[in-house]
Amino acid sequence: MENQQTTSTAPFQNRIDLTRLNSAVEAIKKEIRKIIIGQDEMIELLLIALLAEGHVLLEGVPGTAKTLTAKLLAKTISSGFGRIQFTPDLMPSDVIGTSVYNFKTSEFEFKKGPIFSNIILIDEINRSPAKTQAALFEVMEESQITVDGVSYQLNKPFFVMGTQNPIEHEGTYRLPEAQLDRFLFKICISYPTKEQELLILSTHQQRESITDLNAIAQVLNVERLLEFQHACKQVLVEDKLLCFIVDIINKTRVSPDLYLGASTRASIYLLNAAKACAAIRGRDFVTPDDIIFVLKPILRHRMMLTPEKEMEGLKTDDIIDQLLKSIEIPR
């Protein structure tokens, strides 16, 4: 009797074990959803940024839970958390720290500012002038502070979440392009749907406090988070997808609709974010869909429209859609 050939039905195995990472991501989402309703994409992008070691700018009108979401995410991680309320009179030393004279030792000692933590929430980041914003340049890019010629390294992980209101302009300052480029994502938060808002009201009526952070459990510690960040760096990206990223970035630089295109930092951030996106979706390899998912949050704050396109009422997201249609997506 001839031996019959059987087709292998063994399940696909990743090169990297992402089981614990995926379990932690789902647990964090579950904790945040105890209070935040209808912002699943925002939550996923925040987790991608955290795993990709990037910073996030949250933009939305007042009352869309920007600050609350940032606080909830920090609560799920057993690490240092700092909050800085930016105001027009805030000085750089109020953020990074300052040297203070010690009368006992007759020497100056550096007193660290609130930026020396793991997860930093900067509320209303556009309310401080350029001098204070400049204090964030070095720390956001290099995770270090230089004061009086001495550099101080910040502990990892280091994750900045800034919030701003796109509508109110009185008493605000536009963020410098160099600072905007240091944010991995700009996440625009929209209003909830009618059904979601009804659910928000029903849930709020059942709770004593909408900001009861005691209901949020800690899911991750620092050591495990650093392990997950390292795992994301090992995710495989094929050469054709590297070319896809380069084609997208180059299109922004030659587009007649744009006054300013994306930087090389945008290419690197797009690669890192796509890897983290693939990892939280349970894959150790990147697909074009991962790149497309993180494309708008990465590019929307790095591009400047020409005055003509602004007068037409176009947004950077519209230009990104047009650019994407002009590029062949690898499969």
C-alpha positions as CSV (number, residue, x, y, z in Angstrom):
1,M,0.0,0.0,0.0
2,E,1.5,3.3,-1.1
3,N,2.2,5.9,1.6
4,Q,-0.2,8.8,1.4
5,Q,1.4,12.3,1.5
6,T,-0.1,14.5,4.2
7,T,-0.1,18.3,4.1
8,S,1.4,20.0,7.2
9,T,-1.2,21.8,9.3
10,A,1.2,23.1,11.9
11,P,0.3,26.6,13.1
12,F,2.5,29.5,12.0
13,Q,5.4,30.2,14.4
14,N,6.9,33.6,14.9
15,R,10.7,33.9,15.1
16,I,10.0,36.2,18.2
17,D,7.8,35.1,21.1
18,L,5.2,37.9,21.2
19,T,2.8,36.1,23.5
20,R,3.5,38.1,26.6
21,L,3.7,41.4,24.7
22,N,0.2,40.7,23.1
23,S,-1.2,39.7,26.5
24,A,0.1,42.9,28.1
25,V,-1.3,45.1,25.3
26,E,-4.7,43.6,25.6
27,A,-4.6,43.9,29.4
28,I,-3.7,47.6,29.1
29,K,-6.5,48.2,26.6
30,K,-9.0,46.5,28.9
31,E,-7.9,48.7,31.8
32,I,-8.2,52.0,29.9
33,R,-11.5,51.0,28.4
34,K,-12.9,50.8,31.9
35,I,-13.1,54.6,31.7
36,I,-12.4,55.7,28.1
37,I,-15.1,54.7,25.6
38,G,-14.9,55.0,21.8
39,Q,-11.2,55.9,21.3
40,D,-9.8,52.5,20.4
41,E,-7.5,53.8,17.6
42,M,-6.0,56.5,19.9
43,I,-5.3,53.9,22.5
44,E,-3.6,51.6,20.0
45,L,-1.5,54.4,18.6
46,L,-0.4,55.4,22.2
47,L,0.7,51.8,22.8
48,I,2.6,51.7,19.4
49,A,4.4,54.9,20.4
50,L,5.3,53.5,23.8
51,L,6.7,50.4,22.3
52,A,8.5,52.3,19.5
53,E,10.1,54.6,22.1
54,G,8.5,57.7,20.6
55,H,6.6,60.7,22.0
56,V,3.0,61.6,21.3
57,L,1.2,64.9,20.7
58,L,-2.5,64.6,21.5
59,E,-4.6,67.3,19.9
60,G,-8.3,67.7,20.5
61,V,-10.9,70.2,21.7
62,P,-11.5,70.4,25.5
63,G,-13.4,67.6,27.1
64,T,-12.3,64.8,24.8
65,A,-10.3,63.0,27.5
66,K,-6.8,63.8,26.3
67,T,-5.3,64.3,29.8
68,L,-7.4,61.5,31.3
69,T,-6.2,59.0,28.7
70,A,-2.6,59.9,29.3
71,K,-3.0,59.5,33.1
72,L,-4.8,56.2,32.6
73,L,-2.0,54.8,30.4
74,A,0.6,55.9,33.0
75,K,-1.4,54.2,35.7
76,T,-1.2,50.8,34.0
77,I,2.6,50.9,34.1
78,S,4.5,50.6,37.3
79,S,7.0,53.4,36.6
80,G,7.7,57.1,37.4
81,F,5.1,59.5,36.3
82,G,5.3,63.3,36.1
83,R,2.9,66.0,35.0
84,I,3.8,69.5,33.9
85,Q,1.2,72.2,33.3
86,F,2.7,74.5,30.7
87,T,1.9,78.2,31.3
88,P,3.1,81.4,29.6
89,D,5.3,82.2,32.7
90,L,6.9,78.7,32.9
91,M,10.7,78.9,32.8
92,P,13.1,76.2,31.4
93,S,14.4,75.6,34.9
94,D,10.9,74.7,36.0
95,V,11.0,71.8,33.6
96,I,14.5,70.5,33.6
97,G,15.7,71.7,37.0
98,T,18.3,74.1,38.2
99,S,21.6,74.4,40.2
100,V,21.0,75.4,43.9
101,Y,23.7,76.5,46.3
102,N,24.2,74.2,49.3
103,F,25.4,76.2,52.3
104,K,26.6,73.1,54.1
105,T,28.9,71.9,51.4
106,S,29.6,75.4,49.9
107,E,28.9,73.9,46.4
108,F,26.1,74.1,43.8
109,E,23.9,71.0,43.5
110,F,21.6,70.2,40.6
111,K,18.0,69.8,41.6
112,K,16.2,67.7,39.1
113,G,13.0,69.0,37.5
114,P,9.8,67.1,36.9
115,I,11.0,66.0,33.4
116,F,13.2,63.4,35.3
117,S,10.7,60.6,35.2
118,N,9.6,57.8,33.0
119,I,6.2,58.9,31.7
120,I,5.7,62.6,31.4
121,L,2.4,64.3,30.7
122,I,2.8,67.9,29.5
123,D,-0.6,69.5,29.6
124,E,-1.4,72.3,27.1
125,I,2.1,72.2,25.7
126,N,1.5,75.1,23.4
127,R,0.9,77.6,26.2
128,S,4.6,78.2,26.9
129,P,6.9,80.4,24.8
130,A,9.8,79.2,22.6
131,K,12.4,79.6,25.4
132,T,10.6,76.9,27.5
133,Q,9.8,74.8,24.5
134,A,13.6,74.7,23.6
135,A,14.2,73.0,27.0
136,L,12.5,70.0,25.6
137,F,14.6,69.7,22.4
138,E,17.6,67.8,23.9
139,V,15.6,65.6,26.3
140,M,13.0,64.5,23.7
141,E,15.7,63.5,21.2
142,E,18.6,62.2,23.4
143,S,16.9,61.4,26.7
144,Q,19.4,63.6,28.5
145,I,19.7,67.1,30.0
146,T,22.7,69.4,29.9
147,V,22.9,72.1,32.6
148,D,26.1,74.2,33.3
149,G,28.0,72.0,30.9
150,V,27.1,68.7,32.7
151,S,24.9,66.1,31.1
152,Y,22.4,64.1,33.0
153,Q,21.0,60.9,31.5
154,L,17.3,60.1,32.1
155,N,16.3,56.6,33.0
156,K,14.5,54.4,30.4
157,P,11.7,54.2,29.4
158,F,11.2,57.9,28.7
159,F,7.9,58.7,27.1
160,V,6.4,62.2,26.7
161,M,2.7,62.9,26.0
162,G,1.8,66.5,25.2
163,T,-1.7,67.8,24.9
164,Q,-3.0,70.9,23.0
165,N,-6.2,72.5,22.0
166,P,-6.4,73.2,18.2
167,I,-9.2,75.8,18.5
168,E,-8.1,78.2,21.2
169,H,-5.3,80.6,20.1
170,E,-5.3,83.3,22.7
171,G,-2.3,82.8,25.1
172,T,-0.8,80.0,23.0
173,Y,2.3,79.7,20.9
174,R,2.9,77.6,17.9
175,L,5.3,74.7,18.5
176,P,8.6,75.1,16.6
177,E,9.0,72.7,13.7
178,A,12.1,71.2,15.3
179,Q,10.0,70.2,18.3
180,L,7.1,68.9,16.3
181,D,9.6,66.7,14.4
182,R,10.6,65.1,17.7
183,F,7.1,63.8,18.3
184,L,6.5,60.3,16.8
185,F,2.8,60.8,16.4
186,K,0.3,63.6,16.3
187,I,-3.0,62.0,17.3
188,C,-6.1,64.0,16.5
189,I,-9.0,63.2,18.9
190,S,-12.5,63.5,17.5
191,Y,-15.8,63.7,19.2
192,P,-17.5,60.4,20.1
193,T,-20.4,59.1,18.1
194,K,-24.0,59.5,19.4
195,E,-24.0,55.9,20.5
196,Q,-20.7,56.2,22.2
197,E,-21.6,59.4,24.1
198,L,-24.8,57.7,25.3
199,L,-22.7,54.9,26.7
200,I,-20.3,57.4,28.3
201,L,-23.3,59.0,30.1
202,S,-24.7,55.6,31.2
203,T,-21.3,54.5,32.5
204,H,-20.7,57.9,34.3
205,Q,-24.1,57.6,36.0
206,Q,-23.1,54.2,37.5
207,R,-19.7,55.5,38.8
208,E,-19.1,57.8,41.6
209,S,-16.2,59.6,39.8
210,I,-15.3,59.7,36.2
211,T,-11.6,60.0,37.1
212,D,-11.5,57.1,39.6
213,L,-8.0,55.9,38.9
214,N,-8.1,53.4,41.7
215,A,-10.2,51.2,39.4
216,I,-7.1,50.9,37.0
217,A,-4.7,48.0,37.7
218,Q,-1.0,48.1,36.9
219,V,-0.2,45.7,34.1
220,L,3.5,46.3,33.2
221,N,6.7,47.0,35.1
222,V,9.7,48.9,33.7
223,E,11.7,45.8,33.1
224,R,9.0,44.0,31.1
225,L,8.3,47.2,29.1
226,L,12.0,47.5,28.1
227,E,12.0,43.9,27.1
228,F,8.9,44.5,24.8
229,Q,10.6,47.6,23.3
230,H,13.7,45.5,22.5
231,A,11.5,42.8,20.9
232,C,9.8,45.3,18.6
233,K,13.2,46.2,17.2
234,Q,13.7,42.6,16.1
235,V,10.6,42.6,13.9
236,L,11.5,41.8,10.3
237,V,11.0,44.4,7.5
238,E,11.6,43.3,3.9
239,D,13.6,45.5,1.5
240,K,10.5,46.2,-0.7
241,L,8.8,47.8,2.4
242,L,11.9,49.9,3.1
243,C,11.6,51.1,-0.5
244,F,7.9,51.8,0.1
245,I,8.7,54.0,3.1
246,V,11.4,55.9,1.2
247,D,9.0,56.4,-1.8
248,I,6.4,57.9,0.6
249,I,8.8,60.3,2.3
250,N,10.3,61.4,-1.1
251,K,6.8,62.1,-2.4
252,T,6.2,64.6,0.4
253,R,9.4,66.5,-0.6
254,V,8.6,66.9,-4.3
255,S,4.8,67.5,-4.0
256,P,3.7,70.8,-5.4
257,D,1.0,70.9,-2.7
258,L,3.5,71.1,0.1
259,Y,5.8,73.9,1.3
260,L,7.6,71.5,3.6
261,G,8.0,67.8,3.3
262,A,9.0,65.1,5.8
263,S,12.4,64.7,7.3
264,T,14.7,61.7,7.5
265,R,13.7,61.4,11.1
266,A,10.2,60.7,9.7
267,S,11.5,57.8,7.7
268,I,13.1,56.2,10.8
269,Y,10.0,56.9,12.9
270,L,7.8,55.3,10.3
271,L,10.0,52.2,10.3
272,N,10.0,51.9,14.1
273,A,6.2,52.5,14.4
274,A,5.4,49.9,11.7
275,K,7.5,47.4,13.6
276,A,5.7,48.1,16.9
277,C,2.3,48.0,15.1
278,A,3.1,44.6,13.7
279,A,4.2,43.3,17.1
280,I,1.1,44.3,18.9
281,R,-0.9,42.6,16.1
282,G,1.0,39.4,16.8
283,R,3.4,39.3,13.9
284,D,7.2,39.4,13.8
285,F,7.1,40.9,10.3
286,V,5.8,44.2,8.9
287,T,3.1,44.4,6.2
288,P,2.1,47.4,4.1
289,D,-1.0,47.7,6.2
290,D,1.1,48.4,9.3
291,I,2.9,51.2,7.5
292,I,-0.3,52.7,6.2
293,F,-2.0,52.5,9.7
294,V,0.7,54.8,11.3
295,L,1.3,57.0,8.2
296,K,-1.0,59.9,9.0
297,P,-0.1,60.3,12.7
298,I,3.6,60.4,11.7
299,L,3.3,62.8,8.8
300,R,0.5,65.2,9.6
301,H,2.6,67.4,11.8
302,R,5.7,67.3,9.7
303,M,4.2,68.7,6.5
304,M,3.3,72.3,5.6
305,L,0.7,73.0,2.9
306,T,1.3,75.7,0.4
307,P,-0.9,78.8,1.0
308,E,-2.9,78.0,-2.1
309,K,-3.9,74.6,-0.7
310,E,-4.7,76.0,2.7
311,M,-7.0,78.5,1.1
312,E,-8.8,75.6,-0.6
313,G,-9.5,74.1,2.8
314,L,-7.3,71.1,2.4
315,K,-5.6,69.3,5.3
316,T,-2.4,67.5,5.5
317,D,-4.3,64.2,5.8
318,D,-5.9,64.9,2.4
319,I,-2.5,65.3,0.8
320,I,-1.3,62.1,2.4
321,D,-4.2,60.2,0.9
322,Q,-3.4,61.7,-2.5
323,L,0.3,60.8,-2.2
324,L,-0.6,57.2,-1.2
325,K,-2.7,56.7,-4.3
326,S,0.2,57.7,-6.5
327,I,2.5,55.0,-5.1
328,E,2.3,51.3,-5.8
329,I,1.7,49.4,-2.6
330,P,3.9,46.3,-2.4
331,R,2.2,43.0,-1.8
